[in-house]
Amino acid sequence: MIQIGVDIGGSHISAAKIKLGNRTSDCYDVYEADVDTFGDQESIISAWTKIIKKAAGNAKEFQVGIAMPGPYDYQQGVSLIKDQGKMASLYRHSVKNLLAESLGIHPSNLVFTNDAEAFLIGESFAGAGRAFQNSIGITLGTGLGSAIKVLDVVKDAKLWTAPFRDGIAEDYLGTAWFKNFALTKFGLEIEGVKDLISPEFDPEVSHQLFTSFGKAFGEFLFPYLSRLHSEGVVLGGKISLAADYFLPSTQSYLETMGYPVPFTISELGEKAALIGACLPFYTE
């Protein structure tokens, strides 16, 4: 039976056929779309169904692995997302049953995985995390995603809400921090990290921003790395594309603290969660 990997966010869905082998993966027939998840239940399920069916093609029977942000009852496929605006119409409903009926497949052919977990599972199986038994997966972007891997167990770490400095981790480790720091310290308005690596941007200002961010990242990671005996960090998300600019100060901080670890950048990119979401169906 074919497997379809799906990654669902607050306003987006992507789906693709996934073929898993011995520590290898193939991802093809990729489809994606923007989805208004502030709408009613029927329109959301219909929009998701349309993309999943496109990826499935002519197949009548298929399995679907879905990477989904929390909070969620992943075992039962029930949405617990509340007070965020997005997906409000699905709160307390069995998305598993609704999607299974809409897709015309049995509910047992649908599995749900936390999106941060799916990222690290995918990278650990066939990407940048293959060499690590114990690792931390971090996605840096608009928000902060995190998961921990200890041997064969991967769990959502929920570190975005972890107390850090004068607030929580996400206050310092995401796009919003770069925008706020650039504005308050230098009086500059930026859209995000991409602006900082533009040839037109002041390299000295860029260096200060990345150095401050990198040190904060190391400071944040250190207690978790040491407590979990992590062998390395797997980085994903759009900010990871600028890793060369901020990781030196992150690694410098960790070396000072006596816990240097290797950092690997996602090899699978946006396919990592699609692949990780299908791993529950994989049998060697």
Secondary structure as GFF3:
##gff-version 3
##sequence-region A 1 284
A	DSSP	beta_strand	2	8	.	.	.	ID=ss1
A	DSSP	beta_strand	12	20	.	.	.	ID=ss2
A	DSSP	beta_strand	25	34	.	.	.	ID=ss3
A	DSSP	alpha_helix	41	56	.	.	.	ID=ss4
A	DSSP	beta_strand	62	68	.	.	.	ID=ss5
A	DSSP	beta_strand	72	73	.	.	.	ID=ss6
A	DSSP	beta_strand	78	79	.	.	.	ID=ss7
A	DSSP	three_ten_helix	88	90	.	.	.	ID=ss8
A	DSSP	alpha_helix	95	103	.	.	.	ID=ss9
A	DSSP	three_ten_helix	107	109	.	.	.	ID=ss10
A	DSSP	beta_strand	110	114	.	.	.	ID=ss11
A	DSSP	alpha_helix	115	126	.	.	.	ID=ss12
A	DSSP	beta_strand	134	140	.	.	.	ID=ss13
A	DSSP	beta_strand	144	150	.	.	.	ID=ss14
A	DSSP	beta_strand	153	156	.	.	.	ID=ss15
A	DSSP	three_ten_helix	159	161	.	.	.	ID=ss16
A	DSSP	beta_strand	163	164	.	.	.	ID=ss17
A	DSSP	beta_strand	167	168	.	.	.	ID=ss18
A	DSSP	alpha_helix	169	172	.	.	.	ID=ss19
A	DSSP	alpha_helix	175	186	.	.	.	ID=ss20
A	DSSP	alpha_helix	193	196	.	.	.	ID=ss21
A	DSSP	alpha_helix	203	228	.	.	.	ID=ss22
A	DSSP	beta_strand	232	236	.	.	.	ID=ss23
A	DSSP	three_ten_helix	238	242	.	.	.	ID=ss24
A	DSSP	alpha_helix	243	256	.	.	.	ID=ss25
A	DSSP	beta_strand	263	265	.	.	.	ID=ss26
A	DSSP	alpha_helix	271	278	.	.	.	ID=ss27
A	DSSP	three_ten_helix	279	281	.	.	.	ID=ss28
###
